[in-house]
Amino acid sequence: MERIWAPWRTEYIFTEKPSGCIFCLPQDTSEDREHLVLHRTPLSLVMLNRYPYTNGHLMAAPLRHTADMDSLSDEEMLDLFRTVGLCRAILHEEASPQGFNIGMNLGKAAGAGVDDHLHCHIVPRWNGDTNFMSVVADVRVVPEGLLAAYDRLLPRFEALKR
């Protein structure tokens, strides 16, 4: 399926992608907005997906770089899935979706775009969110810009720190 991107996305699309893992970021939070990181726990982080299926498509990942679920400690596993639940709750309150797709693509064969660092997708869904553009033109329209979504969701995550 093709996607239609707003013009502000062309710079990212046509520039060379940074090397390294998108989830292995410095703990310095001064660049979190640039990296679309909304929340951090001692063991996990939450970021907006740069290539969302719908508005508010989030990803939660353990801080430790691993593609192997079996290597996660019980503490890491619990933290990751509590973080996934938190994401679902915040999106439910903020965007009122009628459902969610929540899951992982483990390995390239399963469709993982980042296959060396496991992560969970939290995708809000609305009845009818597959519209005529998807059916007729094989195109998906995402109506909200990434930084607008970031600015809308960030206060919900920041409220957790208070």
Backbone as CSV, one residue per row, in Angstrom:
resi,resn,N_x,N_y,N_z,CA_x,CA_y,CA_z,C_x,C_y,C_z
1,MET,0.831,-1.169,0.000,0.000,0.000,0.000,0.879,1.236,0.000
2,GLU,0.586,2.199,-0.816,1.315,3.454,-0.852,0.785,4.389,0.215
3,ARG,1.576,5.418,0.532,1.156,6.429,1.499,1.309,7.798,0.865
4,ILE,0.453,8.694,1.255,0.602,10.091,0.850,1.201,10.829,2.029
5,TRP,2.308,11.530,1.806,2.963,12.266,2.877,2.849,13.750,2.602
6,ALA,2.770,14.503,3.665,2.757,15.959,3.563,4.126,16.424,3.062
7,PRO,4.199,17.588,2.422,5.469,18.072,1.870,6.604,18.170,2.878
8,TRP,6.286,18.416,4.143,7.341,18.524,5.137,8.063,17.205,5.352
9,ARG,7.533,16.106,4.826,8.156,14.798,4.975,9.237,14.533,3.927
10,THR,9.255,15.287,2.827,10.180,14.967,1.742,11.634,15.042,2.170
11,GLU,11.968,15.962,3.060,13.360,16.057,3.506,13.803,14.742,4.143
12,TYR,12.959,14.153,4.965,13.311,12.886,5.603,13.382,11.753,4.584
13,ILE,12.436,11.736,3.665,12.356,10.648,2.697,13.581,10.616,1.786
14,PHE,14.051,11.788,1.368,15.132,11.840,0.388,16.527,11.969,0.986
15,THR,16.627,12.083,2.293,17.961,12.158,2.889,18.403,10.771,3.324
16,GLU,19.691,10.619,3.467,20.236,9.334,3.904,19.767,9.056,5.326
17,LYS,19.340,7.836,5.579,18.851,7.460,6.899,20.034,7.329,7.855
18,PRO,19.824,7.745,9.096,20.926,7.643,10.063,21.281,6.189,10.324
19,SER,22.545,5.966,10.585,22.955,4.604,10.924,22.618,4.356,12.385
20,GLY,22.580,3.116,12.747,22.304,2.769,14.126,20.837,2.484,14.363
21,CYS,20.538,2.083,15.546,19.199,1.671,15.936,18.358,2.874,16.342
22,ILE,17.146,2.961,15.810,16.276,4.095,16.134,15.811,4.072,17.587
23,PHE,15.886,2.922,18.244,15.435,2.801,19.629,16.569,2.985,20.635
24,CYS,17.809,2.904,20.200,18.960,3.050,21.090,19.405,4.512,21.081
25,LEU,18.764,5.287,21.914,18.981,6.730,21.947,19.658,7.135,23.242
26,PRO,20.376,8.245,23.203,20.972,8.738,24.447,19.874,9.054,25.467
27,GLN,20.210,8.943,26.733,19.238,9.254,27.783,18.988,10.747,27.922
28,ASP,19.793,11.580,27.242,19.602,13.023,27.247,18.268,13.330,26.561
29,THR,17.345,13.890,27.292,16.002,14.105,26.764,15.862,15.391,25.962
30,SER,16.932,16.127,25.768,16.825,17.386,25.028,16.490,17.164,23.551
31,GLU,16.713,15.966,23.033,16.408,15.672,21.636,15.224,14.722,21.482
32,ASP,14.448,14.541,22.549,13.330,13.604,22.472,12.314,13.995,21.405
33,ARG,11.994,15.284,21.273,11.008,15.699,20.267,11.514,15.379,18.865
34,GLU,12.793,15.627,18.623,13.395,15.326,17.321,13.294,13.834,17.002
35,HIS,13.442,13.002,18.024,13.371,11.547,17.851,11.960,11.004,18.064
36,LEU,11.011,11.902,18.365,9.597,11.553,18.585,9.394,10.678,19.819
37,VAL,10.315,10.774,20.789,10.198,10.024,22.036,9.255,10.777,22.969
38,LEU,8.187,10.100,23.370,7.176,10.702,24.234,7.359,10.357,25.705
39,HIS,7.948,9.207,25.992,7.982,8.733,27.377,9.125,7.744,27.551
40,ARG,9.694,7.758,28.754,10.734,6.804,29.125,10.427,6.256,30.508
41,THR,10.680,4.994,30.683,10.680,4.383,32.007,12.125,3.964,32.250
42,PRO,12.437,3.406,33.399,13.816,2.926,33.591,14.224,1.832,32.594
43,LEU,13.234,1.134,31.981,13.565,-0.002,31.120,12.985,0.074,29.709
44,SER,12.130,1.046,29.429,11.450,1.115,28.123,11.338,2.557,27.647
45,LEU,10.983,2.689,26.372,10.661,4.018,25.841,9.469,3.901,24.900
46,VAL,8.821,5.053,24.681,7.682,5.157,23.771,7.998,6.236,22.755
47,MET,7.753,5.920,21.478,7.940,6.929,20.438,6.837,6.809,19.393
48,LEU,6.593,7.918,18.700,5.688,7.891,17.565,6.371,7.182,16.404
49,ASN,5.603,6.462,15.629,6.119,5.813,14.424,6.227,6.857,13.314
50,ARG,7.392,6.977,12.686,7.575,7.932,11.585,6.775,7.550,10.344
51,TYR,6.386,6.309,10.232,5.599,5.831,9.108,4.303,5.216,9.632
52,PRO,3.414,6.049,10.170,2.242,5.526,10.874,1.191,4.930,9.950
53,TYR,0.482,3.944,10.490,-0.687,3.407,9.810,-1.892,4.298,10.066
54,THR,-1.968,4.888,11.266,-3.036,5.822,11.615,-2.443,6.903,12.508
55,ASN,-3.219,7.955,12.757,-2.792,8.990,13.702,-2.522,8.365,15.057
56,GLY,-1.430,8.771,15.695,-1.127,8.300,17.031,-0.477,6.931,17.105
57,HIS,-0.032,6.373,15.983,0.623,5.064,15.961,1.908,5.149,16.789
58,LEU,1.913,4.459,17.922,3.053,4.476,18.840,3.831,3.175,18.770
59,MET,5.079,3.247,19.223,5.913,2.060,19.381,6.519,2.100,20.777
60,ALA,6.500,0.975,21.462,7.142,0.831,22.767,8.244,-0.207,22.623
61,ALA,9.406,0.096,23.181,10.558,-0.804,23.044,11.333,-0.853,24.348
62,PRO,11.955,-2.000,24.628,12.862,-2.034,25.780,14.077,-1.162,25.476
63,LEU,14.660,-0.584,26.506,15.870,0.225,26.299,17.037,-0.645,25.860
64,ARG,17.092,-1.855,26.387,18.198,-2.753,26.044,18.011,-3.242,24.612
65,HIS,19.060,-3.155,23.836,19.032,-3.562,22.433,18.994,-5.085,22.334
66,THR,17.849,-5.593,21.905,17.722,-7.031,21.683,16.572,-7.291,20.720
67,ALA,16.719,-8.320,19.920,15.640,-8.767,19.044,14.991,-10.033,19.594
68,ASP,15.498,-10.516,20.714,15.087,-11.798,21.262,14.193,-11.606,22.479
69,MET,12.906,-11.909,22.337,11.987,-11.780,23.472,12.432,-12.628,24.650
70,ASP,12.993,-13.794,24.376,13.409,-14.702,25.443,14.542,-14.120,26.281
71,SER,15.252,-13.129,25.748,16.356,-12.549,26.509,15.880,-11.470,27.487
72,LEU,14.620,-11.038,27.379,14.121,-10.024,28.304,13.968,-10.619,29.702
73,SER,14.411,-9.873,30.678,14.188,-10.295,32.062,12.700,-10.140,32.378
74,ASP,12.265,-10.759,33.464,10.870,-10.599,33.880,10.553,-9.124,34.109
75,GLU,11.494,-8.399,34.701,11.303,-6.972,34.963,11.162,-6.187,33.652
76,GLU,12.017,-6.491,32.666,11.926,-5.808,31.370,10.605,-6.127,30.670
77,MET,10.202,-7.390,30.703,8.955,-7.808,30.060,7.761,-7.113,30.700
78,LEU,7.725,-7.102,32.024,6.623,-6.464,32.732,6.591,-4.966,32.442
79,ASP,7.750,-4.321,32.471,7.819,-2.884,32.196,7.351,-2.585,30.773
80,LEU,7.789,-3.381,29.814,7.406,-3.158,28.421,5.894,-3.270,28.254
81,PHE,5.297,-4.306,28.796,3.865,-4.495,28.591,3.017,-3.578,29.465
82,ARG,3.534,-3.128,30.590,2.839,-2.060,31.327,2.891,-0.768,30.507
83,THR,4.004,-0.527,29.844,4.147,0.658,28.999,3.193,0.575,27.818
84,VAL,3.050,-0.593,27.224,2.076,-0.784,26.137,0.671,-0.469,26.644
85,GLY,0.332,-0.956,27.819,-0.986,-0.672,28.400,-1.185,0.809,28.661
86,LEU,-0.148,1.480,29.124,-0.202,2.921,29.345,-0.465,3.651,28.031
87,CYS,0.223,3.238,26.980,0.028,3.851,25.660,-1.416,3.690,25.201
88,ARG,-1.946,2.493,25.363,-3.328,2.256,24.965,-4.278,3.150,25.751
89,ALA,-4.055,3.279,27.057,-4.925,4.104,27.896,-4.865,5.575,27.494
90,ILE,-3.659,6.075,27.239,-3.511,7.480,26.842,-4.157,7.723,25.485
91,LEU,-3.919,6.840,24.531,-4.546,7.005,23.216,-6.071,6.910,23.316
92,HIS,-6.558,6.029,24.171,-8.011,5.898,24.360,-8.604,7.214,24.860
93,GLU,-7.952,7.827,25.844,-8.439,9.091,26.398,-8.281,10.247,25.419
94,GLU,-7.159,10.286,24.725,-6.844,11.431,23.862,-7.537,11.374,22.511
95,ALA,-7.665,10.202,21.932,-8.128,10.107,20.547,-9.440,9.344,20.374
96,SER,-9.940,8.736,21.428,-11.210,7.987,21.396,-11.314,6.986,20.244
97,PRO,-10.292,6.153,20.039,-10.425,5.136,18.989,-11.463,4.097,19.385
98,GLN,-11.953,3.392,18.395,-12.950,2.357,18.646,-12.308,0.973,18.777
99,GLY,-11.005,0.907,18.607,-10.276,-0.342,18.742,-8.786,-0.096,18.627
100,PHE,-8.000,-1.144,18.776,-6.546,-1.062,18.682,-6.004,-2.311,18.000
101,ASN,-4.933,-2.145,17.253,-4.076,-3.254,16.853,-2.817,-3.090,17.701
102,ILE,-2.471,-4.122,18.461,-1.284,-4.095,19.308,-0.508,-5.369,19.023
103,GLY,0.764,-5.210,18.666,1.533,-6.403,18.383,2.965,-6.128,17.971
104,MET,3.685,-7.227,17.693,5.091,-7.180,17.303,5.288,-7.927,16.001
105,ASN,6.214,-7.441,15.205,6.686,-8.148,14.023,8.120,-8.560,14.345
106,LEU,8.333,-9.814,14.625,9.656,-10.296,15.024,10.348,-10.918,13.816
107,GLY,11.376,-10.242,13.321,12.138,-10.704,12.170,11.641,-10.121,10.860
108,LYS,12.547,-10.035,9.897,12.218,-9.477,8.574,11.080,-10.240,7.919
109,ALA,11.089,-11.563,8.035,10.055,-12.373,7.392,8.665,-12.049,7.937
110,ALA,8.600,-11.536,9.164,7.320,-11.172,9.774,6.943,-9.722,9.495
111,GLY,7.790,-9.005,8.750,7.478,-7.629,8.387,8.130,-6.572,9.247
112,ALA,9.085,-6.955,10.092,9.738,-5.971,10.952,10.588,-5.017,10.125
113,GLY,10.297,-3.725,10.229,11.124,-2.703,9.579,12.436,-2.528,10.326
114,VAL,12.391,-2.658,11.637,13.583,-2.672,12.494,13.596,-4.063,13.106
115,ASP,14.433,-4.922,12.563,14.389,-6.322,12.995,15.416,-6.680,14.059
116,ASP,16.293,-5.729,14.438,17.315,-6.064,15.427,17.013,-5.495,16.815
117,HIS,15.862,-4.844,16.988,15.463,-4.325,18.301,13.953,-4.516,18.412
118,LEU,13.529,-5.463,19.239,12.102,-5.749,19.315,11.347,-4.530,19.827
119,HIS,10.147,-4.382,19.343,9.295,-3.268,19.726,7.846,-3.656,19.479
120,CYS,6.971,-2.999,20.186,5.546,-3.296,20.093,4.835,-2.100,19.471
121,HIS,3.975,-2.367,18.504,3.180,-1.326,17.864,1.849,-1.186,18.590
122,ILE,1.457,0.041,18.851,0.149,0.346,19.431,-0.535,1.250,18.416
123,VAL,-1.513,0.686,17.691,-2.139,1.380,16.561,-3.614,1.603,16.871
124,PRO,-4.015,2.871,17.104,-5.432,3.141,17.328,-6.214,2.960,16.033
125,ARG,-7.447,2.451,16.156,-8.271,2.204,14.970,-9.669,2.784,15.176
126,TRP,-10.254,3.238,14.086,-11.593,3.773,14.078,-12.402,3.044,13.017
127,ASN,-13.687,2.835,13.292,-14.553,2.243,12.280,-14.483,3.104,11.026
128,GLY,-14.231,2.468,9.899,-14.156,3.200,8.635,-12.824,3.878,8.381
129,ASP,-11.779,3.583,9.193,-10.500,4.268,8.945,-9.808,3.775,7.678
130,THR,-10.282,2.705,7.101,-9.854,2.335,5.752,-10.909,2.915,4.825
131,ASN,-10.547,4.025,4.185,-11.533,4.752,3.400,-11.395,4.464,1.912
132,PHE,-12.096,5.210,1.101,-12.099,4.975,-0.343,-10.711,5.102,-0.949
133,MET,-9.829,5.930,-0.365,-8.477,6.081,-0.908,-7.738,4.744,-0.844
134,SER,-7.877,4.030,0.271,-7.209,2.734,0.410,-7.796,1.708,-0.548
135,VAL,-9.098,1.735,-0.698,-9.776,0.741,-1.523,-9.583,1.013,-3.009
136,VAL,-9.767,2.275,-3.434,-9.731,2.625,-4.856,-8.312,2.883,-5.361
137,ALA,-7.528,3.613,-4.587,-6.224,4.067,-5.082,-5.038,3.351,-4.456
138,ASP,-5.264,2.402,-3.540,-4.182,1.725,-2.844,-3.241,2.734,-2.185
139,VAL,-3.852,3.757,-1.568,-3.126,4.851,-0.926,-3.709,5.044,0.465
140,ARG,-2.869,5.372,1.436,-3.343,5.654,2.790,-3.069,7.127,3.096
141,VAL,-4.067,7.814,3.638,-3.935,9.218,4.022,-3.873,9.292,5.537
142,VAL,-2.813,9.899,6.063,-2.666,10.121,7.495,-2.822,11.613,7.712
143,PRO,-3.954,12.058,8.275,-4.270,13.480,8.274,-3.525,14.351,9.279
144,GLU,-2.866,13.771,10.272,-2.198,14.590,11.274,-0.685,14.460,11.144
145,GLY,0.003,15.600,11.158,1.455,15.596,11.094,2.063,14.987,12.343
146,LEU,3.266,14.442,12.203,3.920,13.765,13.326,4.163,14.689,14.518
147,LEU,4.691,15.885,14.272,4.980,16.771,15.397,3.702,17.316,16.021
148,ALA,2.635,17.465,15.242,1.344,17.853,15.823,0.840,16.745,16.738
149,ALA,0.978,15.497,16.309,0.593,14.364,17.156,1.476,14.299,18.398
150,TYR,2.762,14.532,18.223,3.696,14.539,19.353,3.270,15.576,20.384
151,ASP,3.017,16.807,19.922,2.637,17.889,20.836,1.287,17.632,21.504
152,ARG,0.407,16.913,20.849,-0.898,16.600,21.427,-0.782,15.510,22.489
153,LEU,0.082,14.518,22.272,0.203,13.394,23.197,1.182,13.637,24.346
154,LEU,2.211,14.453,24.122,3.252,14.649,25.132,2.700,15.080,26.494
155,PRO,1.761,16.014,26.579,1.270,16.400,27.910,0.666,15.227,28.694
156,ARG,0.077,14.257,28.018,-0.479,13.092,28.712,0.628,12.264,29.352
157,PHE,1.749,12.098,28.638,2.872,11.339,29.199,3.595,12.154,30.277
158,GLU,3.726,13.473,30.068,4.397,14.309,31.065,3.626,14.347,32.370
159,ALA,2.303,14.238,32.309,1.486,14.240,33.521,1.825,13.059,34.416
160,LEU,2.378,11.995,33.856,2.753,10.828,34.652,3.920,11.120,35.580
161,LYS,4.727,12.106,35.228,5.929,12.426,36.005,5.607,13.273,37.223
162,ARG,4.415,13.830,37.269,4.060,14.733,38.371,3.659,13.975,39.594
